[in-house]
């Protein structure tokens, strides 16, 4: 029965409007978290800068694979080899878009003998 007494004594504090400092702290925390969005944990500043460049290049040239991407990054002043460009592209989840072979689609001549 102690808990009921404690609950009734502290019930007024639950609904009071004295929670504004906590709200301010939460707003500050949210602002810090929004600043962290886009930053990759464990990557150097240079890698983060290169990732931003890869993202910009990919928006313009979706057909670039790791070889073209590394060339374009070098043109833009980033010292990046093909394997590093490939690993950074994988980290972003980006790959070249090009027409693939359509091996599982029938030509239609199989069905013509009905």
N, CA and C atoms as a LAMMPS dump frame, in Angstrom:
ITEM: TIMESTEP
0
ITEM: NUMBER OF ATOMS
342
ITEM: BOX BOUNDS ff ff ff
-5.0000000000000000e+02 5.0000000000000000e+02
-5.0000000000000000e+02 5.0000000000000000e+02
-5.0000000000000000e+02 5.0000000000000000e+02
ITEM: ATOMS id mol type element x y z
1 1 1 N 0.812 -1.201 0
2 1 2 C 0 0 0
3 1 3 C 0.851 1.258 0
4 2 1 N 2.171 1.093 0.244
5 2 2 C 3.059 2.254 0.209
6 2 3 C 3.057 2.89 -1.174
7 3 1 N 3.029 2.058 -2.199
8 3 2 C 3.118 2.569 -3.56
9 3 3 C 1.906 3.407 -3.91
10 4 1 N 0.744 3.048 -3.369
11 4 2 C -0.45 3.854 -3.643
12 4 3 C -0.316 5.234 -3.023
13 5 1 N 0.218 5.259 -1.813
14 5 2 C 0.403 6.538 -1.129
15 5 3 C 1.408 7.402 -1.888
16 6 1 N 2.521 6.807 -2.331
17 6 2 C 3.513 7.543 -3.096
18 6 3 C 2.927 8.034 -4.411
19 7 1 N 2.126 7.197 -5.026
20 7 2 C 1.501 7.587 -6.297
21 7 3 C 0.581 8.778 -6.101
22 8 1 N -0.246 8.725 -5.088
23 8 2 C -1.184 9.814 -4.848
24 8 3 C -0.47 11.104 -4.47
25 9 1 N 0.656 11.003 -3.754
26 9 2 C 1.41 12.191 -3.375
27 9 3 C 2.097 12.825 -4.583
28 10 1 N 2.581 12.013 -5.496
29 10 2 C 3.342 12.53 -6.64
30 10 3 C 2.509 12.682 -7.905
31 11 1 N 1.236 12.387 -7.843
32 11 2 C 0.378 12.451 -9.017
33 11 3 C 0.252 13.871 -9.552
34 12 1 N 0.258 14.836 -8.666
35 12 2 C 0.164 16.229 -9.103
36 12 3 C 1.366 16.67 -9.92
37 13 1 N 2.524 16.128 -9.642
38 13 2 C 3.736 16.482 -10.376
39 13 3 C 3.76 15.938 -11.791
40 14 1 N 3.014 14.881 -12.025
41 14 2 C 2.986 14.282 -13.36
42 14 3 C 2.296 15.203 -14.354
43 15 1 N 1.238 15.855 -13.914
44 15 2 C 0.449 16.683 -14.819
45 15 3 C 0.777 18.165 -14.708
46 16 1 N 1.801 18.526 -13.969
47 16 2 C 2.143 19.945 -13.847
48 16 3 C 2.825 20.426 -15.118
49 17 1 N 2.912 21.724 -15.297
50 17 2 C 3.509 22.313 -16.5
51 17 3 C 4.979 22.659 -16.288
52 18 1 N 5.608 22.088 -15.297
53 18 2 C 7.005 22.376 -15.007
54 18 3 C 7.946 21.499 -15.826
55 19 1 N 7.522 21.05 -16.972
56 19 2 C 8.335 20.182 -17.811
57 19 3 C 9.017 20.946 -18.935
58 20 1 N 8.952 22.234 -18.939
59 20 2 C 9.535 23.024 -20.019
60 20 3 C 11.041 22.859 -20.147
61 21 1 N 11.818 22.806 -19.028
62 21 2 C 13.257 22.585 -19.214
63 21 3 C 13.556 21.265 -19.93
64 22 1 N 12.789 20.221 -19.669
65 22 2 C 13.006 18.956 -20.354
66 22 3 C 12.712 19.087 -21.842
67 23 1 N 11.699 19.874 -22.177
68 23 2 C 11.359 20.083 -23.578
69 23 3 C 12.493 20.817 -24.283
70 24 1 N 13.066 21.809 -23.612
71 24 2 C 14.199 22.541 -24.195
72 24 3 C 15.394 21.611 -24.406
73 25 1 N 15.643 20.737 -23.429
74 25 2 C 16.734 19.781 -23.57
75 25 3 C 16.472 18.831 -24.734
76 26 1 N 15.237 18.421 -24.889
77 26 2 C 14.886 17.539 -25.997
78 26 3 C 15.073 18.248 -27.334
79 27 1 N 14.696 19.528 -27.399
80 27 2 C 14.88 20.274 -28.645
81 27 3 C 16.356 20.382 -29.001
82 28 1 N 17.199 20.625 -27.993
83 28 2 C 18.636 20.697 -28.241
84 28 3 C 19.168 19.349 -28.727
85 29 1 N 18.699 18.284 -28.109
86 29 2 C 19.122 16.948 -28.517
87 29 3 C 18.68 16.648 -29.949
88 30 1 N 17.454 17.033 -30.278
89 30 2 C 16.947 16.819 -31.639
90 30 3 C 17.774 17.61 -32.644
91 31 1 N 18.133 18.851 -32.299
92 31 2 C 18.966 19.659 -33.191
93 31 3 C 20.323 19.001 -33.418
94 32 1 N 20.919 18.462 -32.355
95 32 2 C 22.203 17.776 -32.493
96 32 3 C 22.072 16.552 -33.385
97 33 1 N 20.969 15.815 -33.22
98 33 2 C 20.772 14.616 -34.029
99 33 3 C 20.568 14.964 -35.498
100 34 1 N 19.844 16.056 -35.774
101 34 2 C 19.66 16.466 -37.164
102 34 3 C 20.988 16.861 -37.799
103 35 1 N 21.895 17.427 -37.009
104 35 2 C 23.213 17.776 -37.537
105 35 3 C 24.02 16.528 -37.864
106 36 1 N 23.773 15.45 -37.103
107 36 2 C 24.505 14.206 -37.313
108 36 3 C 24.001 13.414 -38.513
109 37 1 N 22.771 13.728 -38.968
110 37 2 C 22.213 12.99 -40.104
111 37 3 C 23.103 13.227 -41.323
112 38 1 N 23.432 12.177 -42.005
113 38 2 C 24.271 12.294 -43.182
114 38 3 C 25.729 12 -42.892
115 39 1 N 26.129 12.078 -41.64
116 39 2 C 27.497 11.751 -41.297
117 39 3 C 27.608 10.247 -41.06
118 40 1 N 28.611 9.654 -41.59
119 40 2 C 28.84 8.227 -41.401
120 40 3 C 29.762 8.044 -40.204
121 41 1 N 29.388 7.15 -39.32
122 41 2 C 30.187 6.9 -38.129
123 41 3 C 31.39 6.055 -38.517
124 42 1 N 32.558 6.427 -38.058
125 42 2 C 33.762 5.654 -38.297
126 42 3 C 34.479 5.993 -39.586
127 43 1 N 33.992 6.943 -40.344
128 43 2 C 34.662 7.344 -41.577
129 43 3 C 35.384 8.667 -41.361
130 44 1 N 36.489 8.818 -42.041
131 44 2 C 37.222 10.074 -41.942
132 44 3 C 36.454 11.175 -42.666
133 45 1 N 36.859 12.396 -42.419
134 45 2 C 36.202 13.532 -43.08
135 45 3 C 36.392 13.459 -44.584
136 46 1 N 37.568 12.996 -45.001
137 46 2 C 37.831 12.871 -46.437
138 46 3 C 36.897 11.856 -47.076
139 47 1 N 36.703 10.709 -46.406
140 47 2 C 35.789 9.695 -46.939
141 47 3 C 34.363 10.232 -47.012
142 48 1 N 33.949 10.997 -46.021
143 48 2 C 32.61 11.578 -46.046
144 48 3 C 32.471 12.562 -47.197
145 49 1 N 33.537 13.33 -47.447
146 49 2 C 33.506 14.277 -48.56
147 49 3 C 33.435 13.534 -49.894
148 50 1 N 34.204 12.442 -50.003
149 50 2 C 34.185 11.644 -51.234
150 50 3 C 32.814 10.999 -51.418
151 51 1 N 32.203 10.536 -50.333
152 51 2 C 30.864 9.952 -50.432
153 51 3 C 29.857 10.977 -50.942
154 52 1 N 29.977 12.202 -50.495
155 52 2 C 29.074 13.252 -50.993
156 52 3 C 29.293 13.475 -52.481
157 53 1 N 30.554 13.444 -52.913
158 53 2 C 30.849 13.608 -54.336
159 53 3 C 30.296 12.44 -55.15
160 54 1 N 30.457 11.225 -54.626
161 54 2 C 29.921 10.042 -55.323
162 54 3 C 28.41 10.186 -55.478
163 55 1 N 27.762 10.647 -54.434
164 55 2 C 26.312 10.835 -54.481
165 55 3 C 25.93 11.866 -55.533
166 56 1 N 26.651 12.969 -55.591
167 56 2 C 26.366 14.01 -56.596
168 56 3 C 26.582 13.48 -58.006
169 57 1 N 27.689 12.76 -58.198
170 57 2 C 27.99 12.213 -59.53
171 57 3 C 26.925 11.211 -59.934
172 58 1 N 26.516 10.357 -59.001
173 58 2 C 25.536 9.325 -59.324
174 58 3 C 24.185 9.929 -59.705
175 59 1 N 23.841 11.058 -59.106
176 59 2 C 22.583 11.704 -59.48
177 59 3 C 22.617 12.169 -60.933
178 60 1 N 23.797 12.565 -61.417
179 60 2 C 23.929 13.022 -62.804
180 60 3 C 24.182 11.883 -63.783
181 61 1 N 24.986 10.909 -63.363
182 61 2 C 25.4 9.818 -64.249
183 61 3 C 25.123 8.474 -63.587
184 62 1 N 23.924 7.952 -63.738
185 62 2 C 23.564 6.692 -63.086
186 62 3 C 24.207 5.482 -63.757
187 63 1 N 24.748 5.656 -64.945
188 63 2 C 25.354 4.518 -65.648
189 63 3 C 26.828 4.344 -65.305
190 64 1 N 27.38 5.203 -64.47
191 64 2 C 28.799 5.091 -64.119
192 64 3 C 29.032 3.935 -63.155
193 65 1 N 29.958 3.073 -63.538
194 65 2 C 30.412 2.019 -62.647
195 65 3 C 31.605 2.525 -61.848
196 66 1 N 32.331 1.616 -61.237
197 66 2 C 33.439 2.043 -60.378
198 66 3 C 34.586 2.664 -61.174
199 67 1 N 34.812 2.201 -62.388
200 67 2 C 35.914 2.756 -63.186
201 67 3 C 35.626 4.193 -63.61
202 68 1 N 34.443 4.412 -64.172
203 68 2 C 34.086 5.774 -64.563
204 68 3 C 33.953 6.687 -63.359
205 69 1 N 33.428 6.127 -62.266
206 69 2 C 33.248 6.922 -61.058
207 69 3 C 34.6 7.371 -60.522
208 70 1 N 35.585 6.481 -60.515
209 70 2 C 36.906 6.861 -60.017
210 70 3 C 37.537 7.921 -60.912
211 71 1 N 37.348 7.804 -62.232
212 71 2 C 37.873 8.833 -63.143
213 71 3 C 37.222 10.187 -62.882
214 72 1 N 35.911 10.181 -62.708
215 72 2 C 35.195 11.43 -62.47
216 72 3 C 35.6 12.04 -61.121
217 73 1 N 35.793 11.203 -60.135
218 73 2 C 36.237 11.706 -58.827
219 73 3 C 37.632 12.323 -58.923
220 74 1 N 38.513 11.7 -59.705
221 74 2 C 39.848 12.277 -59.888
222 74 3 C 39.778 13.607 -60.609
223 75 1 N 38.866 13.715 -61.584
224 75 2 C 38.681 15.004 -62.273
225 75 3 C 38.223 16.092 -61.321
226 76 1 N 37.46 15.68 -60.315
227 76 2 C 36.929 16.648 -59.344
228 76 3 C 37.868 16.875 -58.164
229 77 1 N 39.056 16.282 -58.205
230 77 2 C 40.066 16.575 -57.197
231 77 3 C 40.162 15.597 -56.05
232 78 1 N 39.488 14.467 -56.131
233 78 2 C 39.574 13.468 -55.069
234 78 3 C 40.564 12.39 -55.493
235 79 1 N 41.457 12.029 -54.603
236 79 2 C 42.427 10.981 -54.912
237 79 3 C 41.81 9.634 -54.568
238 80 1 N 41.198 9.019 -55.574
239 80 2 C 40.459 7.78 -55.359
240 80 3 C 40.802 6.791 -56.464
241 81 1 N 41.128 5.566 -56.07
242 81 2 C 41.339 4.495 -57.026
243 81 3 C 40.033 3.766 -57.297
244 82 1 N 40.087 2.812 -58.229
245 82 2 C 38.87 2.107 -58.615
246 82 3 C 38.299 1.265 -57.483
247 83 1 N 39.161 0.577 -56.74
248 83 2 C 38.67 -0.287 -55.669
249 83 3 C 38.063 0.524 -54.524
250 84 1 N 38.663 1.666 -54.249
251 84 2 C 38.088 2.516 -53.207
252 84 3 C 36.753 3.087 -53.669
253 85 1 N 36.674 3.476 -54.944
254 85 2 C 35.403 3.969 -55.484
255 85 3 C 34.342 2.877 -55.408
256 86 1 N 34.744 1.647 -55.699
257 86 2 C 33.804 0.528 -55.646
258 86 3 C 33.284 0.31 -54.223
259 87 1 N 34.19 0.338 -53.251
260 87 2 C 33.757 0.105 -51.871
261 87 3 C 32.883 1.25 -51.368
262 88 1 N 33.177 2.475 -51.758
263 88 2 C 32.34 3.607 -51.35
264 88 3 C 30.972 3.549 -52.029
265 89 1 N 30.944 3.092 -53.275
266 89 2 C 29.656 2.932 -53.961
267 89 3 C 28.823 1.857 -53.273
268 90 1 N 29.46 0.78 -52.856
269 90 2 C 28.745 -0.273 -52.13
270 90 3 C 28.214 0.248 -50.8
271 91 1 N 29.026 1.081 -50.148
272 91 2 C 28.61 1.649 -48.87
273 91 3 C 27.356 2.497 -49.035
274 92 1 N 27.274 3.219 -50.145
275 92 2 C 26.088 4.027 -50.433
276 92 3 C 24.946 3.188 -50.992
277 93 1 N 25.24 1.986 -51.444
278 93 2 C 24.208 1.149 -52.042
279 93 3 C 23.899 1.558 -53.471
280 94 1 N 24.924 2.023 -54.184
281 94 2 C 24.756 2.533 -55.542
282 94 3 C 25.45 1.583 -56.516
283 95 1 N 24.81 1.331 -57.646
284 95 2 C 25.454 0.558 -58.7
285 95 3 C 25.036 1.11 -60.047
286 96 1 N 25.835 0.788 -61.066
287 96 2 C 25.566 1.291 -62.402
288 96 3 C 24.26 0.712 -62.938
289 97 1 N 23.504 1.555 -63.609
290 97 2 C 22.254 1.118 -64.223
291 97 3 C 22.497 0.993 -65.725
292 98 1 N 22.288 -0.194 -66.242
293 98 2 C 22.449 -0.439 -67.677
294 98 3 C 21.507 -1.565 -68.07
295 99 1 N 21.207 -1.698 -69.356
296 99 2 C 20.295 -2.758 -69.793
297 99 3 C 20.899 -4.137 -69.529
298 100 1 N 20.189 -4.964 -68.831
299 100 2 C 20.657 -6.311 -68.515
300 100 3 C 20.148 -7.294 -69.582
301 101 1 N 20.745 -8.475 -69.631
302 101 2 C 20.272 -9.513 -70.527
303 101 3 C 18.92 -10.001 -70.032
304 102 1 N 18.042 -10.27 -70.949
305 102 2 C 16.694 -10.732 -70.598
306 102 3 C 16.591 -12.22 -70.927
307 103 1 N 17.246 -13.027 -70.117
308 103 2 C 17.361 -14.455 -70.415
309 103 3 C 16.107 -15.246 -70.083
310 104 1 N 15.313 -14.783 -69.144
311 104 2 C 14.175 -15.597 -68.725
312 104 3 C 12.869 -15.197 -69.417
313 105 1 N 12.916 -14.285 -70.35
314 105 2 C 11.708 -13.864 -71.066
315 105 3 C 11.64 -14.615 -72.394
316 106 1 N 10.564 -15.352 -72.643
317 106 2 C 10.47 -16.118 -73.894
318 106 3 C 10.299 -15.183 -75.094
319 107 1 N 10.835 -15.626 -76.231
320 107 2 C 10.733 -14.847 -77.457
321 107 3 C 9.338 -14.88 -78.049
322 108 1 N 8.608 -15.917 -77.793
323 108 2 C 7.277 -16.053 -78.355
324 108 3 C 7.182 -17.196 -79.346
325 109 1 N 8.298 -17.648 -79.915
326 109 2 C 8.242 -18.718 -80.909
327 109 3 C 7.912 -20.054 -80.257
328 110 1 N 8.12 -20.186 -78.922
329 110 2 C 7.79 -21.441 -78.247
330 110 3 C 6.273 -21.643 -78.201
331 111 1 N 5.518 -20.578 -78.134
332 111 2 C 4.077 -20.666 -77.985
333 111 3 C 3.35 -20.749 -79.332
334 112 1 N 4.053 -20.504 -80.416
335 112 2 C 3.382 -20.453 -81.703
336 112 3 C 2.91 -21.83 -82.187
337 113 1 N 3.344 -22.907 -81.587
338 113 2 C 2.944 -24.247 -82.026
339 113 3 C 1.705 -24.781 -81.348
340 114 1 N 0.812 -23.929 -80.84
341 114 2 C -0.398 -24.382 -80.166
342 114 3 C -1.22 -25.276 -80.992
